[in-house]
Amino acid sequence: MKKKLGIGAITLLVFVLALSQPSLSQTTESAMVTVNFNQPTTPVKSQSGFLYGIDATRPPDSLIKPLQPNLWRTSRLDLYPRITGLGSQFQLILSDTWGYGSPMGWPYENYLKWEDHVRQLARQNKDKLILWDVWNEPDLSNPFWGGTREQFFETYKRAYQVLRQELGSGAVIGGPSFSKFSASDLKAFLDYCLAQGLEVNFLSWHELNDYDIAAISDRITFARQNFLSNPLYRPLKIQKLYTNEIVGPLAQYQPGDVIGYLSETESSDGSAKACWEPLQGGINNCFNNALDGLISPDDLFNRRAVWWAYKYYADGVGQRIKSQSSSVRVPVLASKSGQVLFGYMMSGFSPTKAKITLDLRDVNAIAPGKPLTMTILKIPNSGESATEYLPVVLSIPIPPLVTSFTWTIQGVNLHEGYLVSVN
C-alpha cells in the first residue's frame, strides 16, 4: 500500500492511495469520478424493479424490501397484494395472460375473442391499480408476434377500447414495449394512436443491449423531448416513460454493468430487470423465484453480488447529489448520505483493468462538525456464486479539517462495482 500526501489550500488535503499495485499497461482505463456532497440534483425515480421472479412466498420479503422495488412487470394477478405491499407499481403484461400463438391463436385471427379476454380481465380487476401493458415485444416475430405491424396496432386499439369502456378514464394503458428503442417505430405507433383517437398513458420499450448501455439516457431524453413533451402528441395523454425491461443476458450478474443500467435509466419513470437462463442451466430466472437472478434459486436464497448492487442503489436513490465521470465506462451514483456507488462496465473496447480517481468535494456537508470515516467495499463480479458479505477494501478516518480530497483506486476489474461510504 502506497500513500502520497499533498497540501493545497487550508481546507484542502489531497490523498492518493493505490489500493493494489498491479502492472498497469497502456490499455488500462483511467477515469476521474467527481462528487460534490453539497450539490443536490433534481429528484429521480428509482429504477429498481423486476420481471416476474417471485411466487406468493418466495423469496422472503426480507430479501426484497431492501431493494425498494418501484416497478413490477408480470402477468401473475394473484401476486398483486404481495407486489403492491412491497411498495411497487404493478404492470400487467396483458399479452402474457393470452399467450403467443398456440393454443389461443393470435388476436388478429379472432379480434372478438381477444376483446372478450380483455373484458373479462378488466371486470375481474376493477379494484386494482394496474398499469395495463397491452403487448410484450410486438417487434419480435419470434416468439412474441406472428402478424404485421398494422395488426399489432389494431390489437392495441381493441384492447384499449375495451379497457377504457370497462375501467373508465382513470385506467392507465400503454405500450408498445418494443424489444429495443426505435424512434421511427415508436413514432409510427404514436401516430396511429393519434389518428385513431386512442391514448398511450405510458410509453415503453426495452433496453437489453449490454454493449450499448452508455447511450440509454440519450434515447430517453430523445423520447421525452420528441414524444412526451411534443404538443403534437398531447391528445395521447402520455404521463410516463418506462424502460420496462433492462439488463441483457451478458450483464445479468455483472455489478459494474448493472450499475450502468441503473444510472443510465434514472431519467425514466421505472425499469424492471429482465430475466434470462441461468449460467449453469435450469429453470429460467423469471420462474425459479430467484428475483431475476439476484439470489440463488433454492431454499437457501443466497444473495449474489448483483443483489448488493441493487441494494446500495436503493439506499441512495432518494438523496441524489451531483456526480460525474470522465469515462462512459465508469457510471457513478452518489447520495447526500455520503454514499458513492460506481462500476466499471463494458462499452466498445473496454480494457480489463481500470484506474479510477475519486474527487470528493465538500464532504463536511455529510455530517457538519463530526468526524468522518471513508470505507470502500468491492462488489465483485462473482456471477452466480453466493456473496453474503462484501469485502472491505479500506476503512480510514478523514482528518477533521479536510473538506475535499481525491482517492485513486488502481486495478479495478471490468464488470466490478464499488461502494464508497463517507460517514
ZITACOR-V893032 format. One line per field, one symbol per residue. ss: DSSP state (h for helix, s for strand, l for the rest). psi: psi as a letter, one per 20 degrees, with the letter a starting at -180 (. if undefined). Layout:
ss=???
psi=???
//
This chain:
ss=lssssssllllsssssssllllllllllssssssssssssllllllllssslllllllllhhhhhhhlllssssllhhhhhhhhhlllssssshhhhhllslllslhhhlhhhhhhhhhhhhhhlllllsssslllllllllllllllhhhhhhhhhhhhhhhhhhhllllsssssssllllhhhhhhhhhhhhhhlllllsssssslllllhhhhhhhhhhhhhhhhllhhhhhhlllsssssssllllllllhhhhhhhhhhllllllssslllllllllllllllllllllslllllllslhhhhhhhhhhhhhhhssssssllllllsssslllssssslllllllllssssssssslhhhllllllssssssssllllllllllllssssssslllllsssssssssslllssssssl
psi=ppppqppdrgjppppopohrlroprijpppqppppojjnqrpqrppjorqocirbhiqrqhhighiimphppprjnhijghgghhjjqqoopnhhhigrocqiiaqhihnhhggghgggggghikhjqnpooogqpliiohojipjarhhhgghgggggghgghghiaiipopaajlqirpoghggggghgghghikrqnhqpqrqnjoijkhiighhhggghggighjohhjhiilohrppnjproahhjhjogghghgghghjijriqqpprqapqhjraqqihjjkjlkjhrqlaihlpqrhhghghghghhihilprpqqqipiinqqpqqhijpoprrorpocooqiqqopppnoqlhiignpjqqqppppqpnqmjcjqpmhqppohqopqpqhiphqrqppoqkpqpirrqpppo.
//
